[in-house]
Amino acid sequence: MKTFSTRLGVDIGGTFTDVVLERGGESFSTKVLTTYIAPENAIIDGMQQVCAKAGIKPAEIEQIIHGTTLATNALIERRGAKTALITTEGFRDVIEMRTESRFEQYDLNLNLPDPLLPRHMRYTVPGRVDANGDILVELNRADVEAVVDKVAKGNYESVAVGLIHSYLNPAHEQLVREVLAEKLPDVSVSISSEVSPQMREYERFNTVVANAYIKPLMASYLGRLEDRLKDEGVACRIFLMHSGGGIISIQNAADFPVRLVESGPAGGAVFAAHIAARYGLDKVLSFDMGGTTAKICLIKNQTPKTSRVFEVARTYRFKKGSGMPISIPVIDMVEIGAGGGSLAHVDAMHQIRVGPESAGSEPGPACYGRGGERPGVTDADLVLGKLDPENFAGGSIKLHPDASKNALTKVVGSPLDMDAVEAAFGVAEVVDENMANAARVHAVENGEDLSEYTMIAFGGAAPLHAGRLCEKLGVERLLVPPGAGVGSAIGFLRAPFSFEANRSVYMTLSDFDGDRIKSLLTDLKSEATGFVRTCDEVSPILSEFKVYMRYTGQGWEIPIELTEEQAMNPDVDTFEARFIEDYTKLFGRPVEGMDIEITVWSVNATTPPEKVERMDETSGADTAKATGQRPLFDAASAKYLDAQIVNRFDMATGQRAAGPVAVIEDETTIIVPASRDAIRQPDGCIDVVVKG
C-alpha cells in the first residue's frame, strides 16, 4: 500500500466540521462551524487553518479522506431530490405499509412515519420474478416505455427502481434502467439489485429510494468540493468514508451515496478500535458525542461490531422500528439525539426532556450569542463549570454564561420552580442518563456486561460527559485519546480501503450445494475486490467471508464469520457447527431437530489494517501541575467543588491529576469527577481511573 506523508481527514458534523492534517508524524487539527448551505466552504476554511499551522500550502496535500452527515441530514430533513419509484404491480405501497412491527405496542394512536415518497410518485410495471429468480411473467419493453413516459411528465430529478425478487434475477430492473437512460438521459437512476441485492422488499425498496433521493444532492456537493479544492491548488484524489468502516472512491460514493449515511460515526469507531489495539483491550465501549448526536458502539477484539440493516431518522423517541430502514453494511451502533447542541424543554408532564431537536451551528445554543434563545446541553455544561467561556474551541468562539442562565431559567427553571443551576443540573443528568440507558440496552441486546468494558471517549462533547457516564454504568476505566475533539476525522486516516458485496440466495443445510456456494462467494469476492482496486491498485487485498443463518421459521438471522478456507471449500458440517457455536453464545442453547437456513452471503474486500504497536502503560506516580482552579459542579454529590485546571499538553507522561479536575485543550475539555483521577499515558491518552 502506497504511503502518503501529507494526508487530510475531514468530518462534516451537524454543528462542527473537523479537519485533521497529518504530515511526517505530526498532527494539526481545527474545528470550524459547519456551513449548511455550502458545506465545502467550511472544509476550505478548516484546510487553510491546518495548512497554516503546519506551514505548508494546500497543494502539498497528497490524499484527502472525507466523511459527512449530509446524506443523513438530507433524509432526516426530507430535502433530497424530486424522486420517483418504479416497482412491480401490486407492490406500489410496500414502503408505506412497512412491516407488521409496532414500535410502541400500547399506543392506540400510533402514527407511522410518512414514506420518503408519497403514493403519486410511485409507479408500477407488469412482469414478475418468483422467489427462485425464475421469470413468471415477462416484462415487455413497450410496457416499460409507457410507464417511463408517465414518469417523464413528473419532471423528476431521480428515479429508484425496485422490483420484486430482483436480487435473484436483475434482468427486469436492468431493462427499466435501459429505457430510462434512453428516454430520460439527464435523470439519475438507482436500481435495487445493485444498491442492496438482499431479500425483504420493504428494506430493499426503502434503501434504493433513499439512494436515489440523495444521489443528485451528493453528486452536486462532491463535484463542487472537487472544484473548490482545485481552485486551492489541491490536485490529489479524494476518498469517502463509508458506513461499514472503510474507504471508497469519490465516484463509488457518488453512485451509492446511501453507503455514506453513517460515515462520520463509522470513522469514530475505527478511531476507537485503533486505540483499543494500542492498549491491548478486547472489550471497549466507544462513546462519540458531538454537537447533534451521541453514538455508542461495542468493540470486541479491536473490531467494531457490524450489521447489514440500520435505521435513519427515528421519529418516535428514538425507538427501534420508527425510522427508515437502510439495508447496507454498517458498523452497528446506537445513536440518540444527545449532543452539545441538543435542546432542552419541559414536557406536558413537567419532566425535563433533551433532544432530539438540535440547535446545530445556526443559531447554536444560547451561549453562542448567535440568536439562539433555547437552552442546549452546552448551556448546561457552561453553567456547571465544565467549560471556560473564554477558551471554547481554542478561543475561536466566545461563550456567554448570562445567556445560558437566562435561557435555562426561562425554558426549564421557571416551569419547574428551579434556579439556573438546578435547571442546568437537571438537563445534564437527563442527557447523561439517556446516554447511559442507551448503552445499557445496547449491551443487553448483545449479551454483554459493561462493567468488563473500557470506555474510549471522543467528539467535542464526549469528554465533558464521559466521566459521569462511567459512574452511571459502573465502567472503571476511561481513555480520552489525543485529538479526541476531532476523533472521527482521525479515524478516517486509520481506515482501510474496503467494500462489502452481499447477496441474498436462500439455501437450507438439508439442500446444501457446495459448488453453488463456492461459485457465489467467488463472484462476490471478485465484485468487492473490483471496488477496492478503483482506490488502491497495488496493495494486497484481504477477503472476509460472512453468512447470515437462522433456524427454519425464524424471522431474523445472525452473522456467522467464515475463514477463507471454510468459504472456498464449503462443508455442511462446518457451516452447522459454526452456526450452533455462535447461536449458543447469543441465546444460551441451540434448538434441537430444526433445519438451518442461509439467507444472505457477504464478502468484504479490504486492504490490510494499519499495524499498531502495543504500548507500555504507566500507573501515574507524579503529580500534574495545575494552572488554576474553578468551581465545578459534581453530579454525584450535587454541589460545586473546587476543581483544579490542568493543561493537557503540560502533563508529562506518568503524571496524575486528582479529581475533581478539568483537563483543558483547544478542542474539548476532559471533566474528571471527584471519584476519579487522570493519568497521562505515554501516547498522550488521558487515562481516567477510579481513585485507588
Secondary structure by P-SEA (a helix, b strand, c coil): cccccbbbbbbbcccbbbbbbbccccccccccccccccaaaaaaaaaaaaaaaaccccccccbbbbbbaaaaaaaaaccccbbbbbbccccccccccccccccccccccccccccccccccbbbbbbbbcccccccbbbbaaaaaaaaaaaaaacccbbbbbcccccccaaaaaaaaaaaaaccccbbbbbcccccccccaaaaaaaaaaaaaaaaaaaaaaaaaaaaaaaacccbbbbbbccccccccaaaaaaccccccaaaaaaaaaaaaaaaaaacccbbbbbbbcccbbbbbbbccccccccccccccccccccccccccccccccbbbbccccccbbbbbccccccccccccccccccccccccccccccaaaaaaaaccccccccccccbbbbaaaaaaaaaacccccccccaaaaaaaaaaaaaaaaaaaaaaaaaaaccccccbbbbbbcccccccaaaaaaaacccbbbbcccccaaaaaaaaacccbbbbbbbbbbccccccaaaaaaaaaaaaaaaaaaaaaccccbbbbbbbbbbbbcccccbbbbbbbcaaaaaaccaaaaaaaaaaaaaaccccccccbbbbbcbbbbbbbcccccccbbbbbcccbbbbbcbbbbbbbcccccccbbbbbccccccccbbbccccccccccbbbbbcccbbbbbcccccbbbbccc
